[in-house]
Amino acid sequence: MRPKSITFRLTVFFSTASTAVLLVIGTLIVTLVEAHFEEIDLTDLNGKVELVRHALVKAQTSSDLDIVSQRLSDALVGHHGLSVAVLGPDRKMLFTSPHAEFPDALLQSTPRTASSGSAQPVLWERNGHIFRGIAAAAHTGIAGEPPATVVVALNIEHHRLFMQAFQQKLWLAIAASIALTALLGWIAARRGLAPVRELADLTQGISADRLGERLPPESVPTELVDLATAFNAMLARLESSFRRLSDFSSDLAHELRTPISNLMTETQVALSKARSADQYREVLYSNLEECERLARMIADMLFLAKADNGLIVPSSEQVDLAAEARELFGFYEAYAEEQGVSLALAGAGSVRGDRLMLRRALSNLLSNAIRHTPRDGSVQVRIEKSGSGDTRMSVENPGADVEPEHLPRLFDRFYRVDPSRQKASEGAGLGLAITKSIVEAHRGTIQAHSANGSTRFDIAFSGADVRAT
C-alpha cells in the first residue's frame, strides 16, 4: 500500500488534535453549565428552606402549627414548580404542597441542621418531569420539641430542555469547527509544504547540462534550510563529478589518440614502400614502445577502476617505510644523478598494508618530485609519528610553486598543470591519481601543499592501522 502524503498526514494530525481539544472544551462547557444550574437551584431551595424555618419558629404551641400551614400555603402562591413538605418529629405530615410527590429516600432521610452545612440535593424523575430536592431540619418555637423535617423540591424540566437544546447547538458548532479546522489544516499543510514542491520541481528540471541550478536557502522555512543546503551541496558535488567526468573523457581520448596515431603513421610509412629487415625491425621496436605505453595506461586505468569500486583489497603485512624509501632511492639513483638532484631520508616508521602497493605510491611521488626539482636541488622524504598515533610521510621538493587553483585537481586523472601536454616524458598523468587510490585503500589521506618555492605531498595513515617506530 502506497504511503499517505505528508499533506494528508499533517491534516489528519492537526484535525485529530483540534478535535480532541474541542471535545474536551465542549465537555467542560456542558459540565460547567450544569454545575451552574445546580448552584442556582440549591440557592433557591435553601432560600425556601429558610422561609419555612422562619414560619415554624413562630409556632409556640401545637395549635400554632395549623396557622403555620396556612401561612406557608399563602407564601407559596405563585411559585410554580416548587413543592414543599413539612414532617413533624413523629414523621407525621404537617404540610404538603398540592400535587407534591417526593421519593421515600428523601422523606425518610436524616435531615441536616442549619449549622451542619448545605443539604445534598437529590434528583428524581416522575411523570416525565425531573425534580431536584433537599431535606433539612427546622426547629419550632415549642420548647423541648424535636426539630421538624422540611423537604423542598424544584421542577427543573426547563433546565433539561435548555441543556438538550444547548448541547445540540454546541456539538453542531464543534462538528462544524472540526470540519473547518480540517480544511484549514489542509490549506496550511499545502502552503507550508510549498517549498518542498518547489524543490521537487527543481529536481525534475535538473539534467546533465543544468546542474548549476540551486535552491535559495533564504526562500524556504527554517525547518527546510538544512534540506535545501544539503540539496545544493549534492548538486555541487554532482556538477563537479560531471565536469571531471567530461574532462576525463576528453583527456582519455587525447591520451589514447597520440600512441594510436603514432602506430598508424609509422605502419603506413613502413608499408608505403619496400624496406630492409633492419628498417622493419626499427619500426617494430617503435611500435612496441607505443604498445607498451598503451598497456601501461590500460593497466593503470583498470587499477583506478577497481579502486573506484572498492575492489582493491591490500594484503596485510608490516611494511617498513624507511626501507622501501631507501630501495627506491637506489632505483632512482641514476635518474636523479642525470637530473642533478639529491635524495634525502629522515625518520622511520612502519604501516600495516600491501608492500608492493605502498612502494608504487611512494615511487610515483619520488619520480614526480625528481622530475620537477631544479638542478642541484634535493628531494626530502620524512617519516614520523604524530602525537595522535598516526604515521605521517611527506615527499618535498623545491621548484616553482603550483598555483592554488591547480592543487585540488593534482590527483585527477590525466590532469597536468602544464596545459600544453607536450612533454611525453611526463607520462599519462595517472601517477598521482593511482597514489591517492592506494593511500585511501590503506585508510589514509594525502594532501598537496605548494608555497615559497617548495611543493610537498603529505600522507597520513591512521594510528588504528599503523605501527610507527
C-alpha positions as CSV (number, residue, x, y, z in Angstrom):
1,M,0.0,0.0,0.0
2,R,1.4,3.4,-1.0
3,P,2.2,5.6,2.0
4,K,0.0,8.6,2.5
5,S,1.3,12.1,1.6
6,I,2.8,14.4,4.1
7,T,-0.1,16.9,3.5
8,F,-2.6,14.2,4.3
9,R,-0.7,13.1,7.5
10,L,-0.4,16.7,8.7
11,T,-4.1,17.3,8.0
12,V,-5.0,14.2,10.0
13,F,-2.7,15.0,12.9
14,F,-3.9,18.6,13.0
15,S,-7.6,17.6,12.8
16,T,-7.2,14.9,15.4
17,A,-5.5,17.3,17.8
18,S,-8.1,20.0,17.3
19,T,-10.9,17.5,17.6
20,A,-9.6,16.3,20.9
21,V,-9.3,19.9,22.2
22,L,-12.8,20.9,21.0
23,L,-14.3,17.8,22.6
24,V,-12.6,18.5,25.9
25,I,-13.7,22.1,25.8
26,G,-17.3,21.1,24.8
27,T,-17.5,18.6,27.7
28,L,-16.1,21.2,30.1
29,I,-18.6,23.8,29.0
30,V,-21.6,21.3,29.4
31,T,-20.3,20.3,32.9
32,L,-19.9,24.0,34.0
33,V,-23.3,25.0,32.7
34,E,-24.9,22.0,34.6
35,A,-23.0,22.9,37.7
36,H,-24.2,26.5,37.4
37,F,-27.8,25.4,37.2
38,E,-27.4,23.1,40.2
39,E,-25.9,26.0,42.1
40,I,-28.8,28.2,41.2
41,D,-31.3,25.5,42.2
42,L,-29.6,24.9,45.5
43,T,-29.6,28.7,46.3
44,D,-33.3,28.8,45.5
45,L,-34.0,25.6,47.6
46,N,-32.0,26.8,50.6
47,G,-33.9,30.1,50.4
48,K,-37.2,28.3,50.6
49,V,-36.0,26.2,53.5
50,E,-35.1,29.4,55.4
51,L,-38.6,30.7,54.6
52,V,-40.2,27.6,56.1
53,R,-37.9,27.7,59.1
54,H,-38.8,31.3,59.8
55,A,-42.5,30.3,59.7
56,L,-42.0,27.3,62.0
57,V,-40.0,29.1,64.6
58,K,-43.1,31.4,65.3
59,A,-45.2,28.4,66.4
60,Q,-45.2,28.4,70.2
61,T,-47.8,25.7,70.7
62,S,-49.1,22.7,68.8
63,S,-52.2,24.7,67.7
64,D,-49.9,27.3,66.1
65,L,-48.8,24.7,63.6
66,D,-52.2,24.8,61.8
67,I,-51.7,28.6,61.4
68,V,-48.2,27.9,60.0
69,S,-49.6,25.6,57.4
70,Q,-52.0,28.4,56.2
71,R,-49.1,30.9,56.2
72,L,-47.0,28.5,54.1
73,S,-49.8,28.0,51.6
74,D,-50.2,31.8,51.2
75,A,-46.4,32.3,51.0
76,L,-46.0,29.7,48.2
77,V,-48.7,31.1,46.0
78,G,-47.2,31.8,42.5
79,H,-44.2,29.6,43.0
80,H,-44.8,27.2,40.1
81,G,-42.7,24.2,40.1
82,L,-41.9,24.5,43.8
83,S,-43.0,21.7,46.1
84,V,-42.8,21.8,50.0
85,A,-43.5,19.2,52.6
86,V,-43.1,19.6,56.4
87,L,-42.9,16.5,58.6
88,G,-43.2,16.6,62.4
89,P,-40.8,14.9,64.8
90,D,-43.0,11.8,64.7
91,R,-42.7,11.8,60.8
92,K,-46.3,12.9,60.6
93,M,-47.0,15.1,57.6
94,L,-47.8,18.6,58.8
95,F,-47.9,20.4,55.5
96,T,-47.5,19.5,51.8
97,S,-47.9,21.4,48.6
98,P,-50.7,20.4,46.2
99,H,-49.7,17.6,43.8
100,A,-46.3,17.2,45.5
101,E,-44.7,13.8,45.2
102,F,-41.4,13.1,47.0
103,P,-39.3,10.0,46.9
104,D,-39.3,7.9,50.0
105,A,-35.5,8.1,50.2
106,L,-35.7,11.9,50.6
107,L,-38.7,11.8,53.1
108,Q,-37.0,9.2,55.3
109,S,-33.5,10.7,55.2
110,T,-31.9,12.2,58.3
111,P,-32.0,16.0,57.7
112,R,-29.2,18.4,58.3
113,T,-29.5,21.1,60.8
114,A,-28.8,24.7,59.8
115,S,-25.3,24.5,61.4
116,S,-24.3,21.3,59.7
117,G,-23.9,22.8,56.2
118,S,-25.8,22.6,53.0
119,A,-28.0,19.6,52.3
120,Q,-27.1,17.3,49.4
121,P,-29.6,17.5,46.5
122,V,-31.5,14.5,45.3
123,L,-32.6,14.1,41.7
124,W,-35.6,12.0,40.6
125,E,-38.0,11.8,37.6
126,R,-41.7,11.3,37.8
127,N,-44.4,11.7,35.1
128,G,-41.9,12.8,32.5
129,H,-40.5,15.6,34.7
130,I,-37.2,15.9,36.6
131,F,-37.1,17.2,40.2
132,R,-34.2,18.3,42.4
133,G,-34.9,18.4,46.1
134,I,-33.3,18.6,49.5
135,A,-34.3,17.8,53.1
136,A,-33.4,20.0,56.1
137,A,-34.1,20.2,59.8
138,A,-36.3,23.1,61.1
139,H,-36.8,23.9,64.8
140,T,-40.2,25.1,66.0
141,G,-40.9,27.6,68.8
142,I,-42.2,24.9,71.1
143,A,-39.9,24.3,73.9
144,G,-38.3,20.9,74.1
145,E,-39.9,19.8,70.8
146,P,-37.5,17.9,68.4
147,P,-36.9,19.6,65.0
148,A,-39.3,19.1,62.1
149,T,-38.2,18.0,58.7
150,V,-38.6,20.3,55.7
151,V,-38.4,18.8,52.2
152,V,-38.2,21.3,49.3
153,A,-38.1,20.4,45.6
154,L,-38.0,22.2,42.3
155,N,-39.2,21.1,38.9
156,I,-36.1,21.5,36.7
157,E,-37.6,20.2,33.5
158,H,-37.0,23.6,31.8
159,H,-33.3,23.2,32.7
160,R,-33.2,19.8,30.9
161,L,-34.9,21.2,27.8
162,F,-32.5,24.1,27.8
163,M,-29.5,21.7,28.2
164,Q,-30.7,19.5,25.4
165,A,-31.0,22.4,23.0
166,F,-27.8,23.9,24.2
167,Q,-25.8,20.6,23.8
168,Q,-27.3,20.1,20.3
169,K,-26.2,23.5,19.2
170,L,-22.8,23.2,21.0
171,W,-22.0,19.8,19.4
172,L,-23.1,21.0,15.9
173,A,-20.8,24.0,16.4
174,I,-18.0,21.7,17.4
175,A,-18.6,19.4,14.4
176,A,-18.5,22.5,12.1
177,S,-15.3,23.6,13.8
178,I,-13.7,20.2,13.4
179,A,-14.6,20.3,9.6
180,L,-13.3,23.9,9.4
181,T,-10.1,23.1,11.2
182,A,-9.5,20.0,8.9
183,L,-9.9,22.3,5.9
184,L,-7.7,25.0,7.3
185,G,-5.2,22.3,8.3
186,W,-5.1,21.0,4.8
187,I,-4.6,24.5,3.4
188,A,-1.9,25.3,6.0
189,A,-0.1,22.0,5.2
190,R,-0.3,22.7,1.5
191,R,1.1,26.2,1.9
192,G,3.7,25.0,4.4
193,L,5.0,22.3,2.1
194,A,5.1,24.6,-1.0
195,P,9.0,24.8,-0.7
196,V,9.1,21.0,-0.8
197,R,7.1,21.0,-4.1
198,E,9.4,23.7,-5.4
199,L,12.4,21.5,-4.5
200,A,10.7,18.6,-6.3
201,D,10.0,20.8,-9.4
202,L,13.6,22.0,-9.4
203,T,14.8,18.4,-9.1
204,Q,12.7,17.3,-12.1
205,G,14.3,20.0,-14.2
206,I,17.8,19.0,-13.4
207,S,19.8,17.4,-16.2
208,A,23.5,16.9,-17.1
209,D,23.5,20.4,-18.7
210,R,21.6,22.1,-15.9
211,L,23.5,21.2,-12.8
212,G,24.1,24.8,-12.0
213,E,20.5,25.2,-10.6
214,R,20.4,26.0,-6.9
215,L,17.6,26.4,-4.3
216,P,17.9,29.7,-2.4
217,P,18.1,28.7,1.3
218,E,16.7,32.1,2.3
219,S,13.4,31.4,0.4
220,V,12.5,28.3,2.4
221,P,11.3,27.9,6.1
222,T,13.8,27.4,8.8
223,E,12.9,23.7,9.1
224,L,13.9,23.2,5.4
225,V,17.1,25.2,5.4
226,D,19.2,22.1,6.2
227,L,17.5,20.2,3.4
228,A,18.0,23.0,0.9
229,T,21.6,23.3,1.9
230,A,22.2,19.6,1.6
231,F,20.4,19.5,-1.8
232,N,22.6,22.4,-3.1
233,A,25.7,20.6,-1.8
234,M,24.6,17.5,-3.6
235,L,24.1,19.4,-6.8
236,A,27.6,21.0,-6.4
237,R,29.1,17.5,-6.0
238,L,27.3,16.2,-9.0
239,E,28.3,19.2,-11.1
240,S,31.9,18.7,-10.1
241,S,31.7,15.0,-10.8
242,F,30.1,15.6,-14.2
243,R,32.7,18.2,-15.1
244,R,35.5,15.9,-14.1
245,L,34.0,13.0,-16.0
246,S,33.7,15.2,-19.0
247,D,37.3,16.3,-18.7
248,F,38.4,12.7,-18.1
249,S,36.6,11.5,-21.3
250,S,38.3,14.3,-23.2
251,D,41.7,13.6,-21.6
252,L,41.4,9.8,-22.2
253,A,40.6,10.4,-25.9
254,H,43.6,12.7,-26.2
255,E,46.0,10.3,-24.4
256,L,44.8,7.3,-26.5
257,R,44.8,9.1,-29.7
258,T,48.5,10.0,-29.6
259,P,50.0,6.5,-29.4
260,I,47.4,5.0,-31.7
261,S,48.1,7.8,-34.2
262,N,51.8,7.1,-33.9
263,L,51.3,3.4,-34.6
264,M,49.1,4.1,-37.6
265,T,51.5,6.7,-39.0
266,E,54.6,4.5,-38.6
267,T,52.8,1.5,-40.0
268,Q,51.6,3.4,-43.0
269,V,55.1,4.8,-43.7
270,A,56.6,1.3,-43.4
271,L,54.1,0.0,-45.9
272,S,54.5,2.8,-48.4
273,K,57.5,1.1,-50.0
274,A,59.7,-1.9,-49.6
275,R,62.3,-1.6,-46.8
276,S,65.1,-3.6,-45.4
277,A,64.8,-6.0,-42.5
278,D,66.6,-3.6,-40.2
279,Q,64.2,-0.8,-41.1
280,Y,61.2,-3.0,-40.4
281,R,62.8,-4.1,-37.1
282,E,63.2,-0.4,-36.2
283,V,59.6,0.3,-37.0
284,L,58.5,-2.7,-34.9
285,Y,60.6,-1.6,-31.9
286,S,59.0,1.9,-32.2
287,N,55.5,0.3,-32.4
288,L,56.4,-1.9,-29.4
289,E,57.2,1.2,-27.3
290,E,53.8,2.7,-28.2
291,C,52.1,-0.6,-27.4
292,E,53.8,-0.8,-24.0
293,R,52.7,2.8,-23.3
294,L,49.1,1.8,-24.2
295,A,49.4,-1.3,-22.0
296,R,50.6,0.7,-19.0
297,M,47.9,3.2,-19.5
298,I,45.2,0.5,-19.7
299,A,46.6,-1.3,-16.6
300,D,46.6,2.0,-14.7
301,M,43.0,2.7,-15.8
302,L,42.0,-0.8,-14.7
303,F,43.7,-0.3,-11.3
304,L,41.8,3.0,-10.9
305,A,38.5,1.5,-11.9
306,K,38.9,-1.2,-9.3
307,A,39.8,1.4,-6.7
308,D,36.7,3.4,-7.5
309,N,34.5,0.3,-6.9
310,G,36.3,-0.8,-3.8
311,L,37.8,-3.9,-5.4
312,I,41.4,-3.2,-4.2
313,V,42.0,-5.3,-1.1
314,P,45.5,-4.7,0.1
315,S,47.3,-7.6,1.8
316,S,48.2,-7.2,5.4
317,E,51.9,-7.2,6.3
318,Q,54.2,-4.9,8.2
319,V,55.9,-2.5,5.8
320,D,59.0,-0.6,6.8
321,L,58.5,2.7,5.0
322,A,62.1,3.8,5.5
323,A,63.4,0.6,4.0
324,E,61.2,0.9,1.0
325,A,62.3,4.5,0.5
326,R,66.0,3.5,0.6
327,E,65.4,0.8,-2.0
328,L,63.6,3.3,-4.3
329,F,66.5,5.8,-3.8
330,G,68.7,3.1,-5.2
331,F,66.3,2.5,-8.1
332,Y,66.1,6.3,-9.0
333,E,69.8,7.0,-8.3
334,A,70.9,7.1,-11.9
335,Y,67.8,9.2,-12.9
336,A,68.4,11.6,-10.0
337,E,72.1,12.0,-10.9
338,E,71.2,12.7,-14.5
339,Q,68.8,15.4,-13.3
340,G,71.4,16.7,-10.8
341,V,69.1,16.0,-7.9
342,S,70.0,14.6,-4.5
343,L,67.7,12.3,-2.4
344,A,67.5,12.5,1.5
345,L,65.6,10.4,4.0
346,A,64.7,11.4,7.6
347,G,62.9,9.4,10.3
348,A,61.5,5.9,10.2
349,G,58.1,4.1,10.6
350,S,56.1,1.2,9.5
351,V,52.5,0.6,8.4
352,R,50.4,-2.5,8.0
353,G,49.4,-3.0,4.4
354,D,50.4,-4.1,1.0
355,R,54.1,-3.6,0.4
356,L,54.0,-3.5,-3.4
357,M,51.1,-1.1,-3.5
358,L,52.7,1.3,-0.9
359,R,56.0,1.1,-2.8
360,R,54.2,2.0,-6.0
361,A,52.6,5.0,-4.3
362,L,56.0,6.2,-2.9
363,S,57.6,5.6,-6.3
364,N,55.1,7.8,-8.1
365,L,55.7,10.6,-5.6
366,L,59.5,10.3,-5.9
367,S,59.5,10.2,-9.7
368,N,57.2,13.2,-9.8
369,A,59.4,15.1,-7.3
370,I,62.7,14.4,-9.2
371,R,61.1,15.4,-12.5
372,H,60.1,18.8,-11.1
373,T,63.2,19.6,-8.9
374,P,65.7,22.0,-10.4
375,R,69.3,21.0,-10.8
376,D,71.3,20.9,-7.6
377,G,68.0,20.6,-5.6
378,S,67.2,18.0,-3.1
379,V,64.1,15.8,-2.6
380,Q,63.3,15.3,1.1
381,V,61.4,12.2,2.4
382,R,60.4,12.4,6.0
383,I,58.7,9.8,8.1
384,E,57.4,10.5,11.6
385,K,54.8,9.6,14.2
386,S,52.3,12.2,15.3
387,G,51.1,12.8,18.8
388,S,47.7,11.2,17.9
389,G,49.4,7.9,17.0
390,D,49.2,8.5,13.2
391,T,52.2,7.8,11.0
392,R,53.0,10.6,8.5
393,M,55.2,10.5,5.5
394,S,56.0,13.6,3.3
395,V,57.8,14.0,0.0
396,E,59.0,17.5,-0.6
397,N,60.9,19.1,-3.5
398,P,62.0,22.6,-4.4
399,G,60.7,24.2,-7.6
400,A,58.2,26.6,-9.0
401,D,55.0,26.9,-6.9
402,V,51.8,25.2,-8.1
403,E,49.1,27.7,-8.4
404,P,46.3,27.3,-5.7
405,E,43.6,26.6,-8.3
406,H,45.6,23.6,-9.5
407,L,46.2,22.0,-6.1
408,P,42.7,20.4,-5.6
409,R,43.0,18.8,-9.1
410,L,46.5,17.4,-8.9
411,F,45.1,13.9,-8.1
412,D,42.6,13.9,-11.0
413,R,43.3,11.5,-13.8
414,F,45.2,12.9,-16.8
415,Y,45.4,16.2,-15.1
416,R,48.6,18.3,-15.8
417,V,49.4,21.7,-14.5
418,D,51.0,22.3,-17.9
419,P,48.1,22.5,-20.4
420,S,50.3,22.1,-23.4
421,R,50.8,18.4,-22.7
422,Q,53.7,18.3,-25.0
423,K,56.2,16.6,-22.7
424,A,55.7,12.9,-23.4
425,S,58.3,12.0,-20.7
426,E,55.9,13.2,-18.1
427,G,53.7,10.1,-18.5
428,A,50.0,9.9,-18.9
429,G,49.1,11.9,-15.8
430,L,47.8,8.9,-13.8
431,G,50.6,8.6,-11.2
432,L,49.1,10.9,-8.6
433,A,45.6,9.5,-9.1
434,I,46.9,6.0,-8.5
435,T,48.9,7.2,-5.4
436,K,45.7,8.6,-3.9
437,S,43.8,5.4,-4.6
438,I,46.5,3.3,-2.9
439,V,46.6,5.6,0.1
440,E,42.8,5.6,0.5
441,A,42.8,1.8,0.2
442,H,45.0,1.8,3.3
443,R,42.6,4.2,5.1
444,G,45.0,7.1,4.8
445,T,44.8,10.6,3.4
446,I,47.1,12.5,1.0
447,Q,47.3,16.3,0.5
448,A,49.4,18.6,-1.6
449,H,50.9,21.9,-0.5
450,S,52.9,24.4,-2.6
451,A,54.3,27.7,-1.4
452,N,57.6,29.6,-1.1
453,G,59.3,27.7,-3.8
454,S,58.5,24.2,-2.4
455,T,56.0,21.5,-3.1
456,R,55.1,18.9,-0.5
457,F,52.9,15.8,-0.5
458,D,51.7,14.7,2.9
459,I,50.4,11.2,3.6
460,A,48.8,10.3,7.0
461,F,48.0,6.7,8.0
462,S,45.5,6.2,10.8
463,G,47.0,5.1,14.1
464,A,44.5,2.2,14.2
465,D,46.1,0.7,11.2
466,V,49.8,1.5,11.6
467,R,52.6,1.0,14.0
468,A,55.3,3.6,14.0
469,T,58.9,3.0,15.3
